[in-house]
Amino acid sequence: MARTFKSKYQYSDITAKYYWLNRREFIASGLATLGLASQALGSVGDEYVLSAFSKSQFSTDQEPNSLEDITTYNNFYEFGTGKKDPMKNAHNLTTKPWELKVDGLCNNPSTYSIEELMAKYPLEERIYKLRCVEAWSMIVPWIGFELNGLIRDSEPMNQARYVSFETLVRPEEMIGQRRGILEWPYREGLRIDEAMNPLTILSVGLYGDILPKQNGAPIRIVVPWKYGFKSIKSIVRISFTEQMPATTWNMQNPREYGFYSNVNPNVNHPRWSQASERPIGGGLFASRIPTEMFNGYGEYVADLYTGMDLSVDY
Ligand code: MTE
């Protein structure tokens, strides 16, 4: 069994926690730290609590961005289009209770609570690089579990070739959804073999605690070799389909955003180069760094695209 450990990055080390951590959450995570939570994973009051998680072989050894970088520079259009809008507005989202429905072409459709998912699938810390299509990047210490276990347990039928994902629609709490900036719900999709790849995770936390709301609480996808918009936040539905599902940014502008959206320094966005990126946290004048094919994860994922022309299937 994998050794469990507590992240070396504790909230107490990080000043930005007040951006999203209210007093009740603080007490809950304190109880968990002291080992007083009644179960390994679950909830205290109306918040979720994470406890033990193991270290992953898939983590980068690069230094993570600060919690402040990760929680104050976000894309989450349900809460506005500015980078600081999610930090200001996402606290309005009720994340508990929450149901994640799994349906479509599978023999074992089901609806899970977050507590059920966290109890069923072992959590790991995955320190991944996130590369946004806007040409910035960050290193994030996610906590989550591989999506492939949930897919196997859902028993997809032979015709199922894709997996689609949907975010919650709740304009009362998601002020960005009161305007038609995007067609809601935010939707994403993966080919089933991409979704089964061990790098694809469902994240329920970061920096050793539950997921901040601006980062997609209570549960989001993280697909580190693809542009960040594929890593859909606050999901309520996973469906197995035969046809390639419609995806939000592709629906918005198919010429600019393809279904695959693998990080690729050789295929430029029609309006800017993808050859390099700006690491967040280095200050305004920090130098750009070269963008890596598949965001540096080629050894794990390049095989998925053998024989494909990635300038056509961008
Ligand atoms: N998911 C939803 N539901 N809505 C969004 O607007 N933005 C995407 C992605 N997931 C988005 C989303 C984009 S463009 C990026 S770069 C990442 O979330 C940003 O994740 P982060 O804010 O946790 O860094």
Residues whose N, C-alpha, C, O or C-beta is under 5 A from the ligand:
A	BS01	MTE	I70 Y73 N74 N75 F76 Y77 E78 C132 T167 Y186 Q214 N215 G228 F229 S231 I232 K233
